[in-house]
């Protein structure tokens, strides 16, 4: 499990990151910081991110930069928190919904490839709520990416949030994106040697267990954890994580799965709109139900 990218760059963000990092250390779950662009532009904000490594010196921590960033920015982000991996986030729909957002994305794949070639830690391609298609993963794979956080539709809706502020789309594109389950199956169907983090609407243990059975190596949760922390405090978040760990162990036991690989091979029934979607994409749902 990973406490996925949330925030950074402000005093409040520093306090949030400090608390999340301490909880991640206690329960031995991974943690990703939010976009570090602000701290790269203003070194005075670095502490809002570096606090994560200070509070979690031995944990699995991911740095985070935008897909349009250069190699020097990527290396600076990794060094800032002594990261174990680097998330490169792709948020084009969100940018287009922002009045001040980026409009030119030419050359992104070339930049990603250069980062992969020069970065000494694994690089993760991360979507932020719109999902990754087979085609996108295929091109990113050619650029050298071997870990994907599919970030499907179903969680925080950034295009809607930004559209409410800017009015660029007037709500017409609020449903844009590939659902998390579909994006996960598209990734798995490529049968490539890679690791997959399922995120985007993972709220319950049932969601997490289904993601594992579909082929995810990790699940990422951001919004639900943040809301618990802000509305109920760190003790309630700790209780929630303890509950999830216990219930996940229960699901593994109930399915006879001694480890993640065995969970990935449990028969799984794909139905309704999800089945229609993947069949329209030429993906055989029997690979999950008859194994």
Helices and strands as residue ranges (DSSP letters): E 2-3, H 11-27, E 30-32, H 37-41, G 43-45, H 47-55, E 61-66, H 71-81, E 85-90, H 92-97, H 108-118, E 122-127, H 134-142, E 147-149, H 158-166, H 180-189, E 195-199, H 205-214, E 218-221, H 223-232, H 234-254, H 260-264, H 272-280, H 286-289
